[in-house]
Amino acid sequence: MTTEDLVARDLASVWHPFTQHSRWADDRPLVIDRAEGMYLIDTDGNRYLDAIASLWVNVHGHAVPEIDDAIRRQLGRLDHTTFLGLTHEPGIVLAEKLLATAPGGADRRATRVFYAGDGASAVEAAIKMAFQAKAQNGEDRPLYLHVAEGYHGDTLGAVSVGGIELFHHTYRPILLDTVMISSPGVRSPGQSAADRAIEVVAEARALMEVQGHRVCAVVVEPMVQAAGGMLTHDAEFLRGMRALADQHGAYLVADEVATGIGRTGTMWAVEHAGVVPDLITCGKGLTAGYLPLSAVLATEEIYEAFLGTSDSGRTFFHGHSYTANPLCAAAAIANLDLMADRDTVGRAARLGERIGELTAGLAAYDGVSEIRRIGTMTGIEVRSVGERTGFEICQRARDRGVLIRPLGDVVVLMPPLALGDDDLDLLVGTVETCIREVVG
C-alpha cells in the first residue's frame, strides 16, 4: 500500500481521538510503519524523533530487546486468562514490584494492587473504591473534591473529577456530584508558586468546612496538571490537601497516570511533597509504552472495607475482561527491572535538569510567556499569533524530523526517559527554531 492509499482508506473509515476530522486531511497525516530506538519511521521512510514518547508512555525507546523477549516468553506460556477468581505469576510479581516502589510511612502505605486497562479505567476504579469504602464503613459521602484544569481521562467518572472546560463541559449534566477548587498552577502575574499553593489550600479549607463531611475523596494530579497545559504547582499544595483530607475524614487520591513511573524525576510525583496518598493510580509508562495496563495502589484500610461474607455485598464488583493480562504484566515487569538496572529515574531527573539548561535562553525570548517544568515534563507557553500557533510550531518541527504535540499554545516536551544527549540537543534546538519562526 502506498502512503496515499492508506491515508485515503483511513479518512474513509477511521475516527481518531482528539482529532478534528474536518481539518485533519489538510494537516498531512503521517502513517507510521515501524520504530527503532527513539525514532518512529513512516511509510515513506522518513524518521521522526518521538519527542512526546508516543503520548507520554515510552520509557526506554522502541524495540527494546529485554521487553520484546519478555513478551515473547510470556506469549509462549500464557497469553490470557481472566483474573476474576484466578491468578497468575506475572500479575503477582508485578504487584509486588509496584508495592516495593510505592511511597509510604509508618501510618500509611499501599499494600494492595488492583489492575485496570488504561489511565481512565484506573481512575474510575479508584473513585469507586473511595465511595464504596466510605459507604461500607457507614458514611454517607457522595461528593468528590477536585481541581480546575485537571484531567483524569475520558470515561464519565474520570470526566466528573476533571476540570478542563474544553474537554468536559458538554458532559456536565450527566456527571457525578463534585465540588471544584481553583488550579494551584494558574497564578496571578508576579505571584509565586508557594503563595498560590497557600491561596488554593485556603480555598479548599473553606469549602471543606462546609462540605467536608460529604466528601469521600480529594482527587489531585501531583505536581503537574499535564493536560491542563503542564501547569506546575508548589509541593505545599499536596501537603495541604493531605492535611485537609485527614482532618475531614476523606481519602486522598493521587492520579499519577501521567506523573508517575519517573516522569518528574522521582518514581512517584508525591515524593516531591513527602505525601502518602490513600489511593494512587498509574498507567502510561508502566509497560514502557508497549501494551495497555494501569493499576490502583490502595492502602490496607481501604482494602479491608471490602471484606465480608459472600452474601454481604461488600465485594468490589468492578473489573474488565483483560484485567491483569499476562502479556501486559510481563512487559511491565521487564520495564521496572530495566528501570532499576539502569537507574532510569535518576537519569530522568538529570534529563529534566538538562532540558531546563537548554531551554533557559528560550525562556528570555519575548515570544515565550512561560516555561513550566518538573522533571522531564515540560510545557513552553508561547505568545499566540494566530488560531493554531502551537499547532503550527509542531508542524514545522515535524517537517524537521521531530514529533511533538501542543496543548493549545503550550508546546509540550515529554521525551522517553532514556533520551540521549544528541537527541535532546536536536529536540530543543528544533523547538527553539520553530518557535522563533512562527512567533517572530
N, C-alpha and C positions, 0 to 999 in steps of 0.2 A: 504494500500500500504506500502511495506517496503521501507526503505531509498534507497536500491539498485534499486528497481523498479522505483522509482521516478527520481533518477539520470539518469538511462538509458533512460527513456522517455524524460527527459529534453535534454539530449545530442542528441537525435534523432529529436527534433522538435523546440528547442528554440535557439534564438540568443541573447546573453546578451550584454549589453552596456559595453564599455571599457574593453572587455574581449578577450584575445587571445585564441580562442577555440582549437587551435592545442595543447595547453598545459593544458587547464582547467581540463580535466578529471584526469590528473596526480596530480592536486592540491587538490584532495579530496574535491569536492564541498559539502557544507553544505546545508541541506534542512531545512529551518526554519518553524516551525509548529505553534508556539504561542509566546506570550510575556507577561512578568509580571514585572512591575516597570522598573528597569534599565536593565533588562535581556531579551535576546532572547533565545528561547528554541528550539532545533532541534528535528527532528522526532525520534531520539534515546533517547530523554530525557536529553541531555546534555545542561547545562546552560552556557551562554556567556554574560559577561558584554558588553553592547552596547556602547563601548567607542568612537565610531565615530558618535553617535547619529543618526544612520541609514542614513548615508551620510549627517550629519550636519543639520538635520531637527528637531530632537526630542528635546523637551524643558523640560518637566516635568517627563519624563519616559513614559512607555507604559501603556495602560489600565487605564487611568486617569478617575475616576468616573465622575468628573464635565464635562469633554469634551464628554465622552461617552453619558451622559444624555442629553447634549445639542444637539448632533446629533440625538439622538432618538426622542427628542421632535420635532425637525425640520422635521424629516422624517415623523412624523405623521401629519404634517401640509402642507408642500410643499417640494417635492423632487427636482423639477427643473422647471424653466421657462426661456425662452430667456430673455436676458437683452437688446435686441435690441428694443427700443421703449416701454419697460415695466420696472417695477422696483419692488422691494420687501423690506420688513423691514430689513432682515439680511444684505443685500447689503448696505442699507442706514446707519444702525447703525455701521457697520464695518468701512465704510468710515469716519464717524465722529470720531470714536475712533483712527483710524490711524492718521488723521489730528491733533488730540489733542496732539499726541506724537511727531509730526514732528518738526525738527529744523526750526527756523525762526527768523527773526529780523524785525525791523521797515520797512525796504525797500524791504524785500524779504521773502516770506514764502509759503509753499504749501497750496493750497486751494481746490484742486480737486483730486479725486482718480479715476484712470482707472484700471479696473481689467483685469488680464491675468491668464494663467494657470500654468506656471512654470517660473523659472528664465529666461530662454532664451526668452520666449514669452514676458516677461515684458521688457527685453532689446530691443527686436525688436520694441515693441510699442514706447519705449522712443526715440530711434534714428529716427524712422519715424516721431514722433511728432516734434522733433527738426528740421528736414529738412523741413517739411511741414509748420511749423510755420514761419520759416525764408522766405520760398518761398512766402507765403501768405502775408508777410509784405514787399514784393518787393525785397528781397535779393537773389542773386544767390550764394548759398553756398553749393556745392556738397560734401565737404570734411569733414571727421571726424578725429580728433586728438586722438590717443590712445597710450597705454603704452605697451612696450615689457614685455613679461611674463604675460600679462593679460589674463584673462579667463572670458567670459561673457555668455557662453552657446554654443550650437552646431547648431543652425539654422544659415542660411547664413549671415544675418545681424549681429548677435551676434559674429559669427566667424570673420567677417570683422574687428571688433574692438578688437579682441583677438590678442595675441602675443606669444603663445606657439607653437613653430615650430613643435614639435612632433604631436600636435593635428591639426594644422591649415595649414601647408604648402601645402598640397595636393590640397586645395580648392582655393588658391590664385588667379588662373586665372578667377574665376567666382564670385569674391567678390566685394564689394563696394570700391570706391576710398577712401583711407585713407592715413594719414601720421603718422608715429610712432616715439615716443621718447623712450629713454632708460628707463629701470626699476629703480626707486629710491631705490628698495630693493636689488639690486645687487651692492655690494660695493667692492672697492679695499681693499686688506689687510691693516688693520690699519685705514681705512677711517671711520669716524664717520657717523652715520645716518644723522645728521644735515648737514654735509658737502656734503654728497651725494645728499640730497634734493636740496640744493642750486645749485649744479652742474647740475642736471637734469632740474630744473626750468630754468636755463640759456640756456640749450639746447633747451627747448621748446620756450623760448623767441626769440631766433634766428630764429627758424622755423616759428613762428607766424609773425615775422616781414616781412617774405616773403609771407607766405601762409595764414595768419590770416584772410584776407578779404574773403577767400573762405571756411573757416571752420565754419560749423553750430554748431558743438558740440565738446566739450572736454570730453572724456569718461574715468573715473577713477574707481578703486576699492579703497575705502578709508581705509587707514592704513595697510591693509593686502591684498596682492595678494595671495589668498588662494591656488588655483590650481597650481599656479606657484611654489609652494614649501613653503607656509607660509612665503612669503617674506614680511617683515615689513618695514615701512618707517617712517620717521620723519613727524610730522604734518605740518611742514613748506612747504612740497611738496604740500599739499592740498591748503594751503593758497596762495602759488604762482600760482597754476593753476587757482584758483578762480580769482585772480587779472588779470591774462593773458586773461581769458575768457571775463571778463568785459572790459578790455582795447580794445579787438578786436571784441567785439560785438557777441561773441559766447555763447552758453549755456553750463553750466557745468552739466554733467550727472554723478551722483554718483550711481554706481551699488552696492547696499547693499544687494543683494540676499544672499550672504554668511555672510557678516559682520554685517548686521542689526539684529534687534529684540534681542538685548542684548549680542551678541556673544563677543563683545570687551569690555564688562563691562560698556558700555553706551547703551542706546536704539538704537542710530544710531552712526556709527563709525565716521561720520563727526563731531560729538560733540567734539571729541578729538582736533580738529583744530579750532573749532568755526566757521565753514564754513556752509553756507546755499546753497545747490545746486538749480538749476532751475528744475531739474527732478531727482527723487530718486526712485530707484527700490527696491522692497523687495520680498521675497519668502521664501523658505526653512522653517525657524522656524515660519512662520506666522500662520500656523494652528497647531503648536506644533508637526508636523510630522504626522498628521492624514490623510490629504487629499490635493490634488494638488491645490494650489491657490497662485497667486502672484499679485502684484499691482505696478502701477506707480503713484507716487505723483507728481503733477505738480503745478506750480505757476499760478496765475490768468492771468498773462501776456501771458503765452503760451496758456492757455485755450481760452482766448479772440481772439487769432489769428484764431481760427476755427469757429467763429461766423459769420453768414451771412444769406442771404435768402436761401430758399430751392434749388434754381437753381444756387447758387453762386459757387458750387463745393468746398466750404471751409470745408465741413464735414470731420471728421476723419473717413475715410472708412476702418476701421480696427476692428476686433473682432473675437470671437470664439463661437462655439455652446454652450459651457459650461461656458461662461463668467459669473462671479459672481454667480456660482452655490450656492443655498441657504444652502446646507449641508456643503459645504466648508466654507462659510461665518459664519455659526453658530459655527463651530469648531474654527475658528479664533477669534470670539468674546469671546468665553469661554476661549480661551488661553490668550488673552490680559487681561481679567478680573482676571484670576488666577495670571498672572504676576504682576498685580497691587496689588492684595491682599497679595501676598507672597513676595513682593519686589524682584522678580526674577532677575531683572537687578542688584540690589545691591548685591544679593547673587552670581551672576555670576562674578562680579568684585572681590569679596572675594575668590571665587573658583579659579579664574585666579591667584591671588596672592599666593594662597596655592600651585598651580601647580608650580609656579616659585620657591617657597621654597623647594618643594620636589625634583625638578629636578636640584637644584643648585649643588649637588655633581656630578651628571652625566655630567654637563657642563665642569667639570675639567678633565674628562676622555679623554685619548688620542684618543679613537675611535670615539669621537663625535666632529665634526667640528664646529658646532654652534647650539645653541638652540634659536629659534625665537618665541616670544610670545607677543601677545597683548590680554588682557582679557583671555578667555579660549582657544583662537585659538593658538595652539602650534605646532611647527614643530621642530623635532630633526633630524638634518642632520648628518648622520654617515659616517665614512670612508668606502669607497667601498672595499669589499674584494671578489667580485665575480659579476656575471652577474645580480643577483637579491638580493642584500644584504638587502635592505629594505623589500622586499617580504619575505625573509627567517625569518627575525625578526618577522614580523607579523604572519607568520605561527606558529612559536614557541609560540607566545603569545596566539594564538587561541587554541593551544594544552593545554594551562593552563587556558582556560576559559575567555580570554579577546579578543574581536574583535576590531582590528584596521586595517587601510589601509595605505600603503605607497604612496608617490609621488616620484617615483624613489628611491633615497637613503635618502629621508626625511620621517621619521616616524611621522605620524600625530596623535595628541591627540585632539579630539574635542568632549568631552562628553556632555551628556544632561546638561543643565544649573542647574538642581536641584540635581546633583550628590552629594551623601553624603560623609562624611569623610572616612568611611571604604572602600567604593568602590573606592574612589580616591587613597587611600593607595594601594589597590590591583592593580589598573591600573598602577601607576607609578612604583611600586615595580616590577611588571611583566615585564614592558617595559625595565626597567634598567637591570634586569636579562637576558632578551633575547638579548639585545644589547651587553652585555659583553660576552655572549656565542658565538654569531655569529661573532662579530668583533674581539674578542680576546684581 
